[in-house]
Structure formats: structure tokens, C-alpha cells
Amino acid sequence: MSDDDEIERLLREIDGNLGGVTPAPKRGEVATPAQAGAPAERGRIGGALRTGVVAGAVCGVGVSVVTFLISWLPFDQSPMNAGGGAFVGAFLTGTVLSLRGKG
């Protein structure tokens, strides 16, 4: 196998992993249709909701912990309220931006 073939194979593999697309067939190969047992790709809305939930969870937990740690300051703020607000804000932002980016 020549170095060019190896480089092309590696580039196809990287494109397939990063781009979420099926790698292009090698020169002279016939592309085969997707197998029946292969998992379906995530839908546009499912991926956006997943991104929103992850962003919301990370921000909600982070803000809750920080608010709890500085709760000795004379603010009238509970860690649960702050964490809930951060979750809702990050969830909506992550979901909307993910939907806009995939359009």
C-alpha cells in the first residue's frame, strides 16, 4: 500500500468521524447502502435538545455550587433559584443556537 492510499484512507476516516457523514468510498469501490441494523442518525431537534440539556445541566450545577459557596454574602438569593435560572437560560440558548447552526 502506498503512502497516498494510507493518507486518503485516514482523511476519509477523520471526515467520517468529525463530520458525521458516511466516508466516501475508495477509488474503484462501489458505495453500499446503509445496513438495516445500523443505528439511525440523531434528528435535528433531538441533537439540539441534547445540547440544550447538557448546557443547562452544566450551567445549573455550576451556578448552584458557586451560589451555595458564597451564600454567606448578604444577597437574597438561594442556590436552587440561581441554578434553576441558569439551567433554563442555558437550555434555551443551547437548543436555539444548535437548531440555527444545523440549518
GISULFEN-V258923 format. One record per residue. N is the residue number from 0. RES is the residue in one small letter. PHI is phi as a letter, one per 40 degrees, with the letter a starting at -180 (* if undefined). OMEGA is omega in degrees with one decimal (999 if undefined). BURIAL is b if it has 16 or more other C-alpha atoms within 10 Angstrom, else e. Layout:
BEGIN
n=N res=RES phi=PHI omega=OMEGA burial=BURIAL
n=N res=RES phi=PHI omega=OMEGA burial=BURIAL
END
This chain:
BEGIN
n=0 res=m phi=* omega=-178.6 burial=e
n=1 res=s phi=c omega=-179.8 burial=e
n=2 res=d phi=c omega=179.9 burial=e
n=3 res=d phi=c omega=178.7 burial=e
n=4 res=d phi=c omega=179.3 burial=e
n=5 res=e phi=c omega=178.8 burial=e
n=6 res=i phi=c omega=179.1 burial=e
n=7 res=e phi=c omega=179.1 burial=e
n=8 res=r phi=c omega=179.3 burial=b
n=9 res=l phi=c omega=178.0 burial=e
n=10 res=l phi=c omega=176.8 burial=e
n=11 res=r phi=c omega=179.9 burial=b
n=12 res=e phi=c omega=178.6 burial=b
n=13 res=i phi=c omega=178.3 burial=e
n=14 res=d phi=c omega=179.6 burial=e
n=15 res=g phi=c omega=-179.3 burial=e
n=16 res=n phi=c omega=-176.1 burial=e
n=17 res=l phi=c omega=-175.2 burial=e
n=18 res=g phi=c omega=-179.3 burial=e
n=19 res=g phi=g omega=179.0 burial=e
n=20 res=v phi=b omega=177.5 burial=e
n=21 res=t phi=c omega=179.8 burial=e
n=22 res=p phi=c omega=178.7 burial=b
n=23 res=a phi=c omega=179.7 burial=e
n=24 res=p phi=c omega=176.7 burial=e
n=25 res=k phi=c omega=176.6 burial=e
n=26 res=r phi=c omega=177.8 burial=e
n=27 res=g phi=g omega=178.8 burial=e
n=28 res=e phi=c omega=177.1 burial=e
n=29 res=v phi=c omega=179.1 burial=e
n=30 res=a phi=c omega=178.9 burial=e
n=31 res=t phi=b omega=177.7 burial=e
n=32 res=p phi=c omega=-179.5 burial=e
n=33 res=a phi=c omega=-179.2 burial=e
n=34 res=q phi=c omega=-177.1 burial=e
n=35 res=a phi=c omega=-177.7 burial=e
n=36 res=g phi=c omega=-178.1 burial=e
n=37 res=a phi=c omega=179.7 burial=e
n=38 res=p phi=c omega=179.6 burial=e
n=39 res=a phi=c omega=176.9 burial=e
n=40 res=e phi=c omega=177.8 burial=e
n=41 res=r phi=c omega=176.9 burial=e
n=42 res=g phi=c omega=-178.1 burial=e
n=43 res=r phi=c omega=-177.7 burial=e
n=44 res=i phi=c omega=179.1 burial=e
n=45 res=g phi=c omega=178.2 burial=e
n=46 res=g phi=c omega=179.5 burial=b
n=47 res=a phi=c omega=178.4 burial=b
n=48 res=l phi=c omega=177.8 burial=b
n=49 res=r phi=c omega=177.7 burial=b
n=50 res=t phi=c omega=179.5 burial=b
n=51 res=g phi=c omega=-179.7 burial=b
n=52 res=v phi=c omega=179.5 burial=b
n=53 res=v phi=c omega=179.4 burial=b
n=54 res=a phi=c omega=179.7 burial=b
n=55 res=g phi=c omega=-179.8 burial=b
n=56 res=a phi=c omega=-179.2 burial=b
n=57 res=v phi=c omega=-179.2 burial=b
n=58 res=c phi=c omega=-179.7 burial=b
n=59 res=g phi=c omega=179.7 burial=b
n=60 res=v phi=c omega=-179.4 burial=b
n=61 res=g phi=c omega=-179.7 burial=b
n=62 res=v phi=c omega=178.1 burial=b
n=63 res=s phi=c omega=-179.0 burial=b
n=64 res=v phi=c omega=-179.2 burial=b
n=65 res=v phi=c omega=178.9 burial=e
n=66 res=t phi=c omega=177.5 burial=b
n=67 res=f phi=c omega=-178.0 burial=b
n=68 res=l phi=c omega=-179.6 burial=e
n=69 res=i phi=b omega=-177.3 burial=e
n=70 res=s phi=c omega=177.5 burial=e
n=71 res=w phi=c omega=176.7 burial=e
n=72 res=l phi=c omega=-174.2 burial=e
n=73 res=p phi=c omega=175.9 burial=e
n=74 res=f phi=c omega=177.5 burial=e
n=75 res=d phi=c omega=-175.2 burial=e
n=76 res=q phi=b omega=176.3 burial=e
n=77 res=s phi=c omega=179.1 burial=e
n=78 res=p phi=d omega=-179.4 burial=b
n=79 res=m phi=c omega=177.6 burial=b
n=80 res=n phi=c omega=-179.3 burial=e
n=81 res=a phi=c omega=179.6 burial=b
n=82 res=g phi=c omega=177.7 burial=b
n=83 res=g phi=c omega=177.5 burial=b
n=84 res=g phi=c omega=178.4 burial=b
n=85 res=a phi=c omega=178.5 burial=b
n=86 res=f phi=c omega=-178.0 burial=b
n=87 res=v phi=c omega=-179.9 burial=b
n=88 res=g phi=c omega=-179.4 burial=b
n=89 res=a phi=c omega=178.6 burial=b
n=90 res=f phi=c omega=-179.7 burial=b
n=91 res=l phi=c omega=179.9 burial=b
n=92 res=t phi=c omega=-179.3 burial=e
n=93 res=g phi=c omega=-179.3 burial=b
n=94 res=t phi=c omega=-177.9 burial=b
n=95 res=v phi=c omega=-179.3 burial=b
n=96 res=l phi=c omega=178.0 burial=e
n=97 res=s phi=c omega=177.7 burial=b
n=98 res=l phi=c omega=-179.2 burial=b
n=99 res=r phi=c omega=-177.6 burial=e
n=100 res=g phi=c omega=-176.4 burial=e
n=101 res=k phi=c omega=-176.9 burial=e
n=102 res=g phi=c omega=999 burial=e
END
